């Protein structure tokens, strides 16, 4: 980027900012002329929102282009709109846009306070509890040391501050506790942003840094909740502290046990049964509000309730990306800019014109930075990190960002912090956050890989590209017959190793009597039991040392609607694979059952069609699995091979990968021998790639290459020779009423005596 382009990019937002402010002022001038009372003005409220959103967006965009987090731009927007700049150059308009009368301020403050709760909700949703479990002891040691030292520094500093900086001299201890917390908490969002940007999120050090910041945040909000309880009493009383700690402990204990299951059940119930638009978002807001009211009733800060609500919601197994994106978009585009801009508005940097206050602010920044750096570096040493790793960790944990601003805003709102001290803390948050990204980038670039880390990263990157590995939820559409029971078994094998929630749609004709309806419900329950049985066997049969997945949650629904209506009604609730097991799979006159085609039309995404034959026609659940997976090298055939590998892993079944090469390639100028050599190289490369996938999952496979002009005949010949019981074939589909899978699949459907699984992706 040239200097001209850079400066032009900076001048445009400034020009827009000035123009918008002037226009907003002209827009509310009639309201100003007609309102001498203290009644709140809708025009002023809308004008303030307009200016805040525009300036926050422009400055947030500018900060991101400079490699800084957007929240810094939002804070700076508020500072510029406040008495530090706008109030100096045009005080009348600044007071008109942001009047000080209580009624008008309450309108913006209400949005800002709700925005705080939503920000903590997002923080909780982004908290990776599994990461904390994996990292364990090092992250806890780092976090505790990184909190303890700056907390002690902040509390100690508070007792040396002049009385002029303390709102209530008799409550110096309460102010000291707030200052200690403000100096000791890191901003998980800022830390995670830089770690992710540097591609360190999967590195050992990156995970330790993020996990430590998560623990920092979690401990910080617990401390804030307790300090808030103390602040309500006005002084430190042992009984009150014990009461606050006991209340927080009980709240966390109940929330993380009973609350986790209750929230997961509620999200799944609403997602699966409500038909209105985005009902889960409404439920999430209700859960957050309920938990904040509970913490308020306990006498602790409501932010703890919002944070814990986010933890529980983030662990829900069916929180779809669509829902997450909708909720996040609302918060980051509206509530967050308003909160941080108002936090900046409350800061008055003109107070730093005083040499004494400027020196105190500088001292506060130095004590906060040195204390946090020393604590995190010491924690890294305790956690047995190398010196470069400890250095990067200490730099990363020194960003305060949004977390500190929220803490300071709470302290200001309850009178624990003075306006001047609040301004110093916000200044510290801005400066430490701006300094962290470039210094952390430099530090991370000098951290070498640990022994064995390269292999782990390659393995995880390999799995991230997988077809099956990305699945989160399965939809099973079946009838109670061998095809349906076999499909339910295969669904359980796919769901079990990963704990994938599964919904069973039992398709039945409309009942003509109560007895038939009762029978249909019983059959649906039996199919669900088949899924659970297969899933449990797959979970418990994983290799030693492998992490056992959670039990598979299976939901059943007996449907009297046709397959297309039933699937199209259920599919929007968020599924990654539709498995169909309807009877018959093949019509007497030939071709696939139109009901299967109808079910497929109701679903936009990968699907699999199960056909039980041979041993599985007699015993769909207990029949032996010996799998054959034909491949061609296309992405579609590889997806079929991945499914076969997952089934073989879950069932400990034998697996053969077969490549069928055409007997006579099309004539061209290349000699027959050269053509055969090139074809062999291609076949071997395809097989090596699939074997590598199998090796990753510790599945032993056999590979075969057959030369034939009839792929279906070669596949059946190999299946007969090896006594395979299931053929898994990746197929392509085309828009059609008949659901065509291609010639090879059609011929297998017509003539195979072996069970079939067509995987269409």
C-alpha positions as MATLAB code, in Angstrom:
seq = 'XXXXXXXXXXXXXXXXXXXXXXXXXXXXXXXXXXXXXXXXXXXXXXXXXXXXXXXXXXXXXXXXXXXXXXXXXXXXXXXXXXXXXXXXXXXXXXXXXXXXXXXXXXXXXXXXXXXXXXXXXXXXXXXXXXXXXXXXXXXXXXXXXXXXXXXXXXXXXXXXXXXXXXXXXXXXXXXXXXXXXXXXXXXXXXXXXXXXXXXXXXXXXXXXXXXXXXXXXXXXXXXXXXXXXXXXXXXXXXXXXXXXXXXXXXXXXXXXXXXXXXXXXXXXXXXXXXXXXXXXXXXXXXXXXXXXXXXXXXXXXXXXXXXXXXXXXXXXXXXXXXXXXXXXXXXXXXXXXXXXXXXXXXXXXXXXXXXXXXXXXXXXXXXXXXXXXXXXXXXXXXXXXXXXXXXXXXXXXXXXXXXXXXXXXXXXXXXXXXXXXXXXXXXXXXXXXXXXXXXXXXXXXXXXXXXXXXXXXXXXXXXXXXXXXXXXXXXXXXXXXXXXXXXXXXXXXXXXXXXXXXXXXXXXXXXXXXXXXXXXXXXXXXXXXXXXXXXXXXXXXXXXXXXXXXXXXXXXXXXXXXXXXXXXXXXXXXXXXXXXXXXXXXXXXXXXXXXXXXXXXXXXXXXXXXXXXXXXXXXXXXXXXXXXXXXXXXXXXXXXXXXXXXXXXXXXXXXXXXXXXXXXXXXXXXXXXXXXXXXXXXXXXXXXXXXXXXXXXXXXXXXXXXXXXXXXXXXXXXXXXXXXXXXXXXXXXXXXXXXXXXXXXXXXXXXXXXXXXXXXX';
ca = [
       0.000    0.000    0.000;
       1.448    3.426   -0.964;
       1.509    6.325    1.461;
      -0.972    8.195   -0.765;
      -3.480    5.343   -0.674;
      -2.994    4.921    3.075;
      -3.566    8.608    3.879;
      -6.475    8.811    1.455;
      -8.033    5.798    3.210;
      -7.700    7.613    6.524;
      -9.034   10.949    5.234;
     -12.231    9.466    3.820;
     -13.509    8.012    7.152;
     -12.641   11.297    8.882;
     -14.556   13.290    6.273;
     -17.543   10.981    6.549;
     -17.383   11.216   10.348;
     -17.456   15.024   10.265;
     -20.205   15.151    7.632;
     -22.375   12.662    9.483;
     -21.972   14.488   12.769;
     -23.007   17.767   11.145;
     -26.007   16.139    9.448;
     -27.047   14.497   12.700;
     -26.829   17.861   14.396;
     -28.982   19.506   11.733;
     -31.465   16.643   11.994;
     -31.998   17.106   15.719;
     -31.882   20.914   15.716;
     -35.694   21.205   15.393;
     -36.041   18.912   18.386;
     -33.576   21.079   20.304;
     -35.479   24.198   19.469;
     -38.778   22.766   20.633;
     -37.603   20.945   23.747;
     -36.641   22.809   26.836;
     -37.867   20.106   29.172;
     -35.953   17.130   30.475;
     -38.203   14.660   28.661;
     -36.295   12.131   26.540;
     -36.153   12.873   22.820;
     -36.541   10.155   20.212;
     -34.733   12.312   17.630;
     -31.701   12.729   19.883;
     -31.665    9.019   20.628;
     -31.732    8.019   16.944;
     -29.147   10.656   16.023;
     -26.801    9.400   18.761;
     -27.218    5.804   17.557;
     -26.545    6.891   13.960;
     -23.327    8.731   14.825;
     -22.078    5.977   17.142;
     -22.674    3.173   14.648;
     -21.081    5.031   11.747;
     -17.977    6.226   13.582;
     -17.535    2.872   15.312;
     -17.776    0.993   12.032;
     -15.373    3.296   10.177;
     -12.750    3.395   12.918;
     -13.146   -0.332   13.603;
     -12.553   -0.982    9.902;
      -9.497    1.283    9.937;
      -8.053   -0.498   12.975;
      -8.514   -3.916   11.378;
      -6.746   -2.754    8.243;
      -3.860   -1.682   10.474;
      -3.727   -5.115   12.100;
      -5.532   -4.055   15.264;
      -8.795   -5.406   16.711;
     -11.999   -3.589   15.741;
     -12.888   -3.028   19.404;
     -10.031   -0.522   19.663;
     -11.570    1.509   16.847;
     -14.929    1.425   18.641;
     -13.340    2.655   21.864;
     -11.481    5.411   20.022;
     -14.733    6.386   18.311;
     -16.297    6.933   21.717;
     -13.292    8.879   22.974;
     -13.415   11.154   19.890;
     -17.150   11.704   20.325;
     -16.734   12.542   24.002;
     -15.287   15.516   25.820;
     -11.761   14.598   24.713;
     -12.262   15.906   21.136;
     -15.832   16.554   19.960;
     -16.683   18.252   23.244;
     -13.663   20.538   22.841;
     -14.248   21.656   19.263;
     -18.064   21.806   19.290;
     -19.357   21.474   22.855;
     -22.923   22.585   22.073;
     -23.431   19.879   19.470;
     -21.715   17.268   21.648;
     -24.083   18.054   24.509;
     -27.018   18.002   22.088;
     -26.145   14.549   20.752;
     -25.214   13.113   24.150;
     -27.119   15.126   26.778;
     -26.413   14.554   30.440;
     -30.003   14.531   31.704;
     -30.844   11.183   33.305;
     -33.852   10.338   31.142;
     -31.954   10.761   27.864;
     -28.844    8.942   29.090;
     -30.938    6.016   30.298;
     -32.056    5.248   26.746;
     -28.504    4.656   25.529;
     -27.346    3.137   28.810;
     -30.076    0.502   28.590;
     -28.773   -0.665   25.217;
     -25.187   -0.541   26.478;
     -25.939   -2.603   29.590;
     -27.787   -5.215   27.574;
     -24.837   -5.152   25.175;
     -22.493   -6.038   28.056;
     -24.568   -9.117   28.809;
     -24.589  -10.131   25.145;
     -20.812   -9.681   24.910;
     -20.343  -11.955   27.915;
     -22.775  -14.411   26.322;
     -20.573  -14.516   23.207;
     -17.449  -14.850   25.341;
     -18.962  -17.885   27.043;
     -20.049  -19.395   23.716;
     -16.515  -18.981   22.367;
     -14.966  -20.614   25.446;
     -13.608  -24.022   24.504;
     -14.120  -26.108   27.636;
     -12.644  -29.119   25.859;
      -9.442  -27.172   25.207;
      -9.087  -26.436   28.926;
      -9.536  -30.133   29.685;
      -6.877  -31.078   27.122;
      -4.278  -28.513   28.180;
      -4.987  -28.929   31.889;
      -2.254  -28.219   34.385;
       0.095  -25.876   32.414;
      -2.717  -23.488   31.474;
      -4.083  -23.411   35.024;
      -0.634  -22.701   36.502;
      -0.001  -19.961   33.936;
      -3.390  -18.368   34.503;
      -3.179  -18.414   38.294;
       0.307  -16.864   38.297;
      -0.733  -14.394   35.605;
      -3.706  -13.270   37.706;
      -2.148  -13.336   41.183;
       0.841  -11.047   40.592;
      -0.934   -8.193   38.741;
      -3.897   -8.506   41.140;
      -1.592   -7.974   44.113;
       0.096   -5.093   42.252;
      -3.256   -3.447   41.538;
      -4.553   -3.808   45.095;
      -1.257   -2.500   46.512;
      -1.236    0.457   44.136;
      -4.753    1.420   45.230;
      -3.580    2.116   48.771;
      -1.010    4.650   47.514;
      -3.390    6.590   45.270;
      -4.430   10.083   46.424;
      -7.894   10.495   47.928;
      -8.907   12.657   44.968;
      -8.972    9.556   42.736;
     -11.216    7.603   45.099;
     -14.994    8.217   44.959;
     -15.534    7.216   48.589;
     -12.513    7.243   50.880;
     -14.167    4.803   53.287;
     -14.491    2.261   50.433;
     -10.839    2.242   49.357;
     -10.709   -1.557   49.723;
     -13.603   -2.020   47.285;
     -11.856    0.270   44.793;
      -8.606   -1.650   45.357;
     -10.309   -4.955   44.527;
     -11.781   -3.545   41.318;
      -8.406   -2.112   40.309;
      -6.727   -5.440   41.035;
      -9.195   -7.285   38.824;
      -8.903   -4.695   36.038;
      -5.116   -5.095   35.980;
      -5.118   -8.895   36.060;
      -7.592  -10.086   33.381;
      -6.595  -10.674   29.760;
      -8.890  -10.305   26.762;
      -9.575  -13.726   25.260;
     -10.982  -12.197   22.063;
      -7.841  -10.180   21.289;
      -5.503  -13.043   22.193;
      -7.457  -15.559   20.102;
      -7.561  -13.147   17.134;
      -3.766  -12.855   16.901;
      -3.123  -16.532   17.622;
      -5.586  -17.503   14.876;
      -4.158  -14.955   12.450;
      -0.655  -16.406   12.944;
      -1.938  -19.962   12.302;
      -0.993  -20.890   15.868;
      -4.447  -22.020   16.994;
      -3.516  -25.701   16.641;
       0.079  -25.267   17.839;
       0.826  -26.418   21.389;
       1.786  -22.903   22.460;
      -1.231  -21.357   20.756;
      -3.557  -23.708   22.605;
      -1.812  -22.974   25.920;
      -2.103  -19.201   25.359;
      -5.799  -19.396   24.440;
      -6.603  -21.840   27.259;
      -4.801  -19.604   29.761;
      -6.736  -16.566   28.541;
      -9.989  -18.540   28.817;
      -9.198  -19.457   32.420;
      -8.171  -15.833   33.048;
     -11.536  -14.648   31.793;
     -13.471  -17.275   33.720;
     -11.704  -16.616   37.026;
     -11.978  -12.880   36.443;
     -15.762  -12.933   36.079;
     -16.081  -15.076   39.183;
     -13.923  -12.602   41.118;
     -15.934   -9.681   39.740;
     -19.147  -11.344   40.877;
     -17.748  -11.753   44.406;
     -16.289   -8.221   44.513;
     -19.639   -6.842   43.384;
     -21.277   -8.616   46.308;
     -18.741   -7.011   48.638;
     -19.252   -3.593   47.027;
     -22.983   -3.758   47.661;
     -22.279   -3.963   51.378;
     -19.847   -1.060   51.218;
     -17.121   -2.807   53.199;
     -15.341   -6.122   53.553;
     -17.238   -8.410   55.905;
     -16.231  -12.050   56.254;
     -19.819  -13.260   56.434;
     -20.721  -11.386   53.273;
     -17.691  -12.727   51.408;
     -18.496  -16.292   52.467;
     -22.096  -15.798   51.366;
     -21.023  -14.474   47.945;
     -18.474  -17.269   47.415;
     -20.984  -19.941   48.459;
     -23.646  -18.465   46.163;
     -21.264  -18.377   43.195;
     -20.073  -21.945   43.898;
     -23.624  -23.269   44.122;
     -24.626  -21.415   40.960;
     -21.653  -22.775   39.004;
     -22.138  -26.293   40.331;
     -25.812  -26.466   39.390;
     -25.276  -24.715   36.058;
     -22.449  -26.981   34.891;
     -24.313  -30.183   35.830;
     -28.088  -29.940   35.713;
     -28.046  -26.682   33.734;
     -25.908  -28.114   30.923;
     -28.373  -30.932   30.260;
     -31.408  -28.666   30.624;
     -30.080  -26.075   28.167;
     -29.048  -28.723   25.611;
     -32.501  -30.322   25.844;
     -34.261  -26.955   25.495;
     -32.226  -25.950   22.425;
     -32.852  -29.270   20.744;
     -36.575  -29.217   21.567;
     -37.090  -25.681   20.259;
     -34.935  -26.256   17.176;
     -36.814  -29.440   16.269;
     -40.399  -28.456   17.133;
     -40.847  -24.709   16.578;
     -41.659  -23.590   13.046;
     -41.265  -19.814   13.463;
     -38.117  -18.068   12.250;
     -34.978  -18.446   14.432;
     -36.716  -19.610   17.626;
     -33.382  -20.807   19.064;
     -32.056  -17.226   19.107;
     -35.038  -16.219   21.252;
     -34.405  -19.186   23.551;
     -30.740  -18.220   23.924;
     -31.710  -14.699   24.978;
     -34.254  -16.119   27.450;
     -31.638  -18.441   28.962;
     -29.205  -15.551   29.282;
     -31.790  -13.297   30.912;
     -32.888  -16.010   33.331;
     -29.342  -16.750   34.449;
     -28.512  -13.070   34.908;
     -31.593  -12.700   37.119;
     -30.450  -15.685   39.172;
     -27.002  -14.153   39.753;
     -28.595  -10.821   40.602;
     -30.808  -12.555   43.171;
     -27.665  -14.120   44.658;
     -26.238  -10.626   45.125;
     -23.435  -11.031   42.549;
     -22.790   -9.374   39.179;
     -25.146  -10.273   36.348;
     -22.236  -10.651   33.911;
     -21.426  -13.994   35.557;
     -24.892  -15.284   34.646;
     -24.475  -14.177   31.021;
     -21.004  -15.741   30.809;
     -22.151  -19.093   32.226;
     -25.205  -19.046   29.943;
     -22.788  -18.704   27.003;
     -20.750  -21.652   28.296;
     -23.811  -23.896   28.402;
     -25.159  -22.745   25.042;
     -21.761  -23.148   23.352;
     -21.637  -26.805   24.435;
     -24.996  -27.653   22.860;
     -24.376  -30.356   20.229;
     -26.878  -28.958   17.708;
     -26.181  -25.220   17.806;
     -26.044  -24.755   14.028;
     -23.647  -22.375   12.298;
     -26.646  -20.486   10.892;
     -28.034  -19.744   14.359;
     -24.595  -18.845   15.702;
     -23.987  -16.464   12.793;
     -27.358  -14.740   13.212;
     -26.822  -14.156   16.926;
     -23.220  -13.052   16.529;
     -24.108  -10.681   13.709;
     -26.730   -8.914   15.810;
     -24.330   -8.436   18.715;
     -21.199   -7.389   16.829;
     -22.995   -5.039   14.437;
     -25.216   -3.198   16.917;
     -24.814   -3.835   20.640;
     -21.007   -4.108   20.842;
     -20.241   -0.831   18.972;
     -22.710    1.070   21.142;
     -21.314   -0.312   24.392;
     -17.651    0.344   23.548;
     -18.385    3.776   22.077;
     -20.270    4.749   25.239;
     -17.354    3.394   27.295;
     -15.091    5.720   25.330;
     -17.595    8.576   25.738;
     -17.266    8.226   29.498;
     -13.516    8.837   29.230;
     -12.174   12.377   29.338;
      -8.562   12.433   28.187;
      -8.336   16.150   28.892;
      -7.756   15.258   32.542;
      -4.336   13.940   31.491;
      -3.268   17.529   30.841;
      -2.491   17.557   34.531;
       1.165   16.413   34.940;
       0.300   14.589   38.160;
      -2.565   12.627   36.611;
      -0.533   11.905   33.468;
       2.286   10.533   35.636;
      -0.195    8.411   37.583;
      -1.659    7.072   34.314;
       1.815    6.192   33.044;
       2.637    4.492   36.336;
      -0.626    2.542   36.185;
       0.181    1.317   32.659;
       3.725    0.298   33.650;
       2.596   -1.537   36.794;
      -0.169   -3.318   34.885;
       2.135   -4.360   32.042;
       5.091   -5.412   34.178;
       2.867   -7.250   36.666;
       1.019   -9.181   33.969;
       4.198   -9.893   32.020;
       6.037  -11.142   35.109;
       3.113  -13.264   36.270;
       2.576  -14.911   32.885;
       6.319  -15.453   32.348;
       6.601  -17.065   35.780;
       3.552  -19.191   35.010;
       5.215  -20.314   31.775;
       8.290  -21.387   33.715;
       6.094  -23.303   36.177;
       4.340  -24.926   33.233;
       7.746  -25.979   31.823;
       7.614  -23.837   28.721;
      10.785  -22.812   26.953;
      12.038  -19.242   27.222;
      10.770  -18.201   23.744;
       7.405  -19.799   24.548;
       7.201  -18.052   27.942;
       8.082  -14.742   26.284;
       5.316  -15.110   23.675;
       2.892  -16.168   26.382;
       3.705  -13.156   28.589;
       3.291  -10.766   25.657;
       0.004  -12.342   24.611;
      -1.530  -12.236   28.079;
      -0.814   -8.511   28.392;
      -3.753   -7.424   26.190;
      -6.714   -6.132   28.204;
      -9.060   -5.001   25.436;
     -12.800   -5.365   25.909;
     -12.556   -7.322   29.163;
     -10.922   -4.531   31.105;
     -13.324   -1.939   29.703;
     -16.291   -4.016   30.887;
     -14.745   -4.362   34.360;
     -14.037   -0.632   34.527;
     -17.561    0.202   33.345;
     -19.030   -1.955   36.115;
     -16.793   -0.249   38.682;
     -17.808    3.201   37.439;
     -21.514    2.330   37.395;
     -21.565    1.214   41.047;
     -19.352    4.077   42.252;
     -16.269    1.968   43.019;
     -14.113    3.916   40.511;
     -13.848    7.653   39.999;
     -14.190    9.266   36.574;
     -10.461   10.041   36.411;
      -9.404    6.541   37.432;
     -11.846    5.091   34.919;
     -10.259    7.219   32.167;
      -6.806    5.935   33.140;
      -7.970    2.316   32.987;
      -9.562    2.795   29.552;
      -6.359    4.459   28.334;
      -4.386    1.497   29.635;
      -6.756   -0.909   27.867;
      -6.315    0.894   24.544;
      -2.518    1.131   24.751;
      -1.823   -2.413   25.971;
      -4.194   -3.860   23.373;
      -2.618   -1.859   20.529;
       0.876   -2.932   21.610;
       0.064   -6.638   21.880;
      -0.696   -7.757   18.274;
       2.598   -6.646   16.632;
       4.740   -7.802   19.557;
       2.958  -11.166   19.794;
       3.332  -11.692   16.043;
       7.065  -11.106   16.435;
       7.330  -13.440   19.426;
       5.339  -16.257   17.811;
       7.485  -16.116   14.679;
      10.491  -17.086   16.842;
       8.890  -20.108   18.534;
      10.074  -23.432   17.009;
       7.943  -26.560   16.774;
       8.045  -28.970   19.700;
       9.042  -32.631   19.189;
       6.083  -34.520   17.724;
       4.112  -31.319   17.128;
       4.642  -31.338   13.373;
       3.160  -34.846   13.079;
       0.138  -33.876   15.167;
      -0.501  -30.735   13.098;
      -0.283  -32.680    9.857;
      -2.683  -35.283   11.238;
      -5.224  -32.663   12.336;
      -4.984  -30.769    9.048;
      -5.522  -34.060    7.255;
      -8.655  -34.827    9.251;
     -10.046  -31.310    8.825;
     -10.391  -31.989    5.096;
     -12.366  -35.174    5.678;
     -15.933  -35.779    4.567;
     -17.080  -37.751    7.617;
     -15.023  -35.753   10.132;
     -17.083  -32.616    9.427;
     -20.418  -34.246   10.224;
     -22.235  -33.069   13.347;
     -25.751  -34.525   13.067;
     -27.442  -37.365   11.152;
     -30.978  -37.729    9.790;
     -32.291  -41.267    9.284;
     -35.388  -41.859    7.141;
     -36.532  -45.491    7.353;
     -39.330  -48.027    7.386;
     -39.416  -51.049    9.680;
     -38.034  -53.660    7.291;
     -34.577  -55.097    6.567;
     -33.528  -51.985    4.620;
     -34.628  -49.677    7.441;
     -33.105  -51.791   10.201;
     -29.840  -52.130    8.272;
     -29.771  -48.362    7.684;
     -30.306  -47.773   11.417;
     -27.349  -50.048   12.169;
     -25.080  -48.176    9.733;
     -26.244  -44.827   11.134;
     -25.307  -45.957   14.643;
     -21.860  -47.048   13.466;
     -21.274  -43.627   11.873;
     -22.652  -41.706   14.873;
     -21.060  -43.689   17.695;
     -17.318  -42.831   17.438;
     -18.085  -39.099   17.262;
     -21.222  -38.921   19.413;
     -23.324  -37.467   16.572;
     -26.963  -36.716   17.532;
     -29.317  -38.652   15.264;
     -32.975  -38.177   14.368;
     -35.010  -41.192   13.168;
     -37.968  -40.489   10.857;
     -40.076  -43.639   10.746;
     -42.135  -43.446    7.537;
     -45.468  -45.288    7.730;
     -48.761  -45.194    5.821;
     -51.547  -43.234    7.589;
     -52.884  -45.439   10.430;
     -56.415  -46.762   10.136;
     -56.762  -47.630   13.813;
     -55.319  -46.886   17.233;
     -53.598  -50.270   17.262;
     -51.722  -49.474   14.072;
     -50.663  -46.100   15.427;
     -49.387  -47.776   18.571;
     -47.539  -50.343   16.458;
     -45.936  -47.562   14.385;
     -44.671  -45.828   17.531;
     -43.249  -49.113   18.832;
     -41.450  -49.751   15.541;
     -39.954  -46.239   15.594;
     -38.681  -46.883   19.099;
     -37.141  -50.189   17.999;
     -35.330  -48.496   15.120;
     -33.980  -45.887   17.544;
     -32.786  -48.692   19.824;
     -30.949  -50.199   16.855;
     -29.124  -46.903   16.353;
     -28.216  -46.669   20.051;
     -27.051  -50.291   20.201;
     -24.746  -49.931   17.192;
     -23.504  -46.534   18.397;
     -22.679  -47.861   21.870;
     -20.799  -50.824   20.418;
     -18.820  -48.468   18.184;
     -18.037  -46.082   21.078;
     -16.732  -48.812   23.355;
     -14.758  -50.547   20.625;
     -12.397  -47.643   19.900;
      -8.614  -48.215   20.235;
      -6.992  -47.891   23.648;
      -6.126  -44.290   24.405;
      -8.775  -42.875   22.066;
     -11.112  -40.374   23.660;
     -14.556  -41.940   24.133;
     -17.303  -39.902   22.497;
     -20.434  -38.933   24.433;
     -23.472  -41.189   24.186;
     -25.447  -40.651   20.987;
     -28.694  -38.748   21.533;
     -31.400  -40.332   19.377;
     -34.730  -38.668   18.684;
     -37.559  -40.597   17.010;
     -40.562  -39.420   15.080;
     -43.249  -41.599   13.508;
     -44.301  -39.874   10.264;
     -47.532  -40.474    8.357;
     -46.534  -37.878    5.777;
     -44.816  -39.002    2.602;
     -40.993  -39.241    2.634;
     -40.505  -35.982    0.738;
     -42.730  -33.964    3.087;
     -41.296  -35.567    6.210;
     -37.679  -34.972    5.163;
     -38.229  -31.429    3.841;
     -39.947  -30.519    7.125;
     -37.093  -31.892    9.261;
     -34.027  -31.079    7.107;
     -33.853  -27.296    7.830;
     -33.165  -28.081   11.505;
     -29.523  -28.751   10.673;
     -28.212  -32.127    9.427;
     -25.037  -33.173    7.628;
     -26.043  -36.556    6.184;
     -29.384  -38.125    5.268;
     -29.437  -41.948    5.432;
     -32.392  -43.589    3.660;
     -33.595  -47.127    4.309;
     -36.965  -47.629    2.602;
     -38.556  -50.798    1.288;
     -38.304  -51.854   -1.443;
     -35.084  -50.273   -2.704;
     -35.590  -51.759   -6.166;
     -38.918  -51.828   -7.922;
     -40.105  -55.143   -9.438;
     -39.897  -53.666  -12.933;
     -36.393  -52.355  -12.198;
     -35.001  -49.035  -11.052;
     -34.855  -47.371   -7.671;
     -37.984  -46.942   -5.566;
     -39.624  -43.548   -6.356;
     -40.225  -43.063   -2.611;
     -36.441  -43.016   -2.094;
     -36.143  -40.385   -4.832;
     -38.846  -38.329   -3.110;
     -37.030  -38.504    0.227;
     -33.812  -37.363   -1.481;
     -35.609  -34.415   -3.096;
     -36.584  -33.153    0.332;
     -32.954  -32.786    1.413;
     -30.213  -30.541    0.066;
     -26.962  -32.171    1.068;
     -25.051  -35.475    1.183;
     -27.171  -38.608    1.438;
     -26.752  -42.375    1.599;
     -29.151  -45.115    0.494;
     -28.913  -48.478    2.288;
     -30.004  -51.733    0.651;
     -29.981  -54.902    2.794;
     -29.235  -58.112    0.925;
     -27.673  -61.475    1.644;
     -26.889  -61.983    5.334;
     -28.303  -58.570    6.174;
     -31.637  -59.371    4.604;
     -31.956  -62.159    7.186;
     -30.212  -60.380   10.077;
     -29.809  -56.599    9.467;
     -28.466  -55.906   12.956;
     -26.209  -58.874   13.669;
     -25.133  -59.876   10.172;
     -21.363  -59.854    9.583;
     -19.808  -56.795    7.943;
     -17.033  -57.331    5.403;
     -16.741  -54.219    3.296;
     -15.711  -53.576   -0.306;
     -15.283  -49.953   -1.456;
     -14.761  -49.392   -5.205;
     -12.963  -46.128   -6.070;
     -12.063  -44.163   -9.173;
     -10.076  -41.212   -7.845;
     -12.908  -38.681   -8.014;
     -13.909  -36.684   -4.944;
     -17.259  -38.507   -4.910;
     -15.643  -41.952   -4.803;
     -13.273  -40.772   -2.061;
     -16.260  -39.726    0.046;
     -17.658  -43.226   -0.330;
     -14.281  -44.658    0.679;
     -14.201  -42.414    3.765;
     -17.608  -43.713    4.838;
     -16.407  -47.288    4.358;
     -13.324  -46.575    6.486;
     -15.482  -45.092    9.244;
     -17.788  -48.136    9.181;
     -14.832  -50.518    9.248;
     -13.305  -48.629   12.168;
     -16.539  -48.635   14.163;
     -17.378  -52.298   13.505;
     -13.803  -53.663   13.357;
     -14.706  -54.996    9.916;
     -12.403  -56.122    7.111;
     -12.126  -53.544    4.335;
     -10.954  -53.846    0.741;
     -10.430  -50.842   -1.544;
     -10.922  -51.782   -5.193;
      -9.835  -49.780   -8.243;
     -11.393  -50.926  -11.520;
      -9.408  -49.788  -14.535;
     -10.826  -49.969  -18.091;
      -9.425  -52.805  -20.146;
      -8.873  -50.820  -23.350;
      -8.225  -47.068  -23.030;
      -9.390  -44.871  -25.917;
      -6.939  -44.983  -28.832;
      -4.572  -42.067  -29.251;
      -0.994  -41.404  -30.248;
       0.469  -42.838  -27.069;
       1.526  -46.464  -27.157;
      -0.513  -49.102  -25.311;
       2.381  -49.841  -22.952;
       2.825  -46.160  -22.099;
      -0.906  -45.800  -21.488;
      -0.890  -48.803  -19.163;
       2.089  -47.414  -17.226;
       0.430  -44.035  -16.742;
      -2.846  -45.677  -15.694;
      -1.044  -47.877  -13.171;
       0.653  -44.864  -11.626;
      -2.692  -43.096  -11.318;
      -4.374  -46.124   -9.767;
      -1.576  -46.582   -7.237;
      -1.657  -42.883   -6.324;
      -5.416  -43.041   -5.694;
      -5.067  -46.140   -3.543;
      -2.141  -44.644   -1.581;
      -4.234  -41.584   -0.778;
      -7.111  -43.679    0.558;
      -4.766  -45.979    2.491;
      -3.318  -42.859    4.132;
      -6.823  -41.947    5.320;
      -7.298  -45.467    6.686;
      -3.898  -45.351    8.413;
      -4.899  -42.107   10.098;
      -7.872  -43.889   11.684;
      -5.834  -47.035   12.376;
      -7.905  -49.129    9.975;
      -6.138  -51.886    8.093;
      -7.184  -52.169    4.453;
      -6.410  -54.386    1.508;
      -6.108  -52.874   -1.950;
      -6.962  -54.474   -5.269;
      -6.731  -53.347   -8.888;
      -8.876  -55.065  -11.521;
      -8.942  -54.429  -15.251;
     -12.379  -54.680  -16.794;
     -14.647  -52.943  -19.262;
     -17.574  -53.595  -16.907;
     -16.994  -51.972  -13.490;
     -20.116  -53.533  -11.986;
     -19.079  -57.033  -13.097;
     -15.582  -56.534  -11.675;
     -17.000  -55.263   -8.378;
     -19.366  -58.224   -8.020;
     -16.644  -60.677   -9.022;
     -14.353  -59.303   -6.283;
     -17.168  -59.294   -3.712;
     -18.002  -62.920   -4.527;
     -14.350  -63.969   -4.403;
     -13.683  -62.326   -1.007;
     -17.141  -63.080    0.455;
     -17.748  -59.385    1.112;
     -21.147  -58.585    2.617;
     -21.384  -54.810    1.973;
     -20.415  -52.717   -1.048;
     -20.006  -48.983   -0.336;
     -20.025  -46.907   -3.518;
     -19.636  -43.152   -3.910;
     -22.091  -41.944   -6.540;
     -23.125  -38.700   -8.218;
     -26.721  -37.559   -8.551;
     -28.381  -35.448  -11.210;
     -31.629  -33.466  -10.952;
     -34.277  -35.979  -11.920;
     -37.492  -37.551  -10.716;
     -35.838  -40.996  -10.685;
     -32.683  -40.196   -8.613;
     -30.105  -41.600  -11.093;
     -26.860  -42.793   -9.472;
     -25.133  -43.816  -12.706;
     -24.791  -47.033  -14.712;
     -22.545  -48.864  -12.263;
     -24.881  -48.220   -9.323;
     -27.919  -49.177  -11.407;
     -26.356  -52.481  -12.413;
     -25.333  -53.250   -8.815;
     -28.858  -52.483   -7.651;
     -30.260  -54.900  -10.240;
     -27.868  -57.835   -9.805;
     -25.928  -57.659   -6.513;
     -26.492  -60.348   -3.875;
     -24.467  -58.222   -1.436;
     -25.779  -55.328    0.647;
     -25.257  -51.881   -0.840;
     -24.658  -48.394    0.491;
     -24.761  -45.648   -2.132;
     -23.114  -42.447   -0.826;
     -24.144  -39.393   -2.851;
     -22.290  -36.175   -2.083;
];
